[in-house]
Amino acid sequence: MYAFKTDGFEHKLAATQVLLRDADARYSPLAQASSLGAEDMVITHLLASLQLDASIFVLDTGMLHRPTLDLIGRAEAHYGRIFEVYRPDPQAASDFVAEHGDDAMRRSVDLRKACCGLRKVEPLARALAGKNGWLTGLRREQSGSRAAVPDVEMQHVVVGKVLIARAKVNPLADWTWGEVWHFIALEGIPYNPLHDAFFPSIGCAPCTRAITPGEDFRAGRWWWESENAKECGLHVSAHTSQAPTSAIIP
Ligand code: SF4
């Protein structure tokens, strides 16, 4: 339904494969943060086909749709790889619900960000501990706030009392939605069936809805909020710098 092969797609694919090989060698240990969305399934497929060592992890927020959770097992069977699953601290999650209720995310941006903080951002920090780089499925086409996503950026984060640099690699930054689906169809890549029900961007069940034709790509995420509030904190960094692919972590 979405697939569209562009002129020069093979060239773009080859460049992505070079970038992934380079990142795997340069930023090891490298991990893929998979949301199990279409872009991330393409990256998992490329890691498997290129036989790269990068690990793969999923943040199970406790709020994901059943088809999203089912895709973990399907993908593990398809690729013969284990997806590491990180979950929120159960006490913190239950305390938050007890204090603010099940619908806290609908009542204010601050409460929504607090929920994302404990269900996504804190588990992400655990997943990235000890990693020199991570892979994401961010694409420039996805939204205005992602229009300048670089192929590689260096993030500077404080771990304990030490400032470390970590590479964030976005191998599909210049891919279009049509190219993502062209490749999925071409290679028979397993994907989340919610995409067939007009969910282009899939997150937690309470915060994701289907879109209608003509709506923005991310219109189905946190649709009750203003456009510029719509990030969950996973892709917001205190200090990042765009890096050439030759950058090396000290
Ligand atoms: S997307 Fe919604 S349910 Fe998921 S962590 Fe954020 S606020 Fe909570």
Residues whose N, C-alpha, C, O or C-beta is under 5 A from the ligand:
A	BS01	SF4	T61 M63 M105 R112 C115 C116 R119 G203 C204 P206 C207
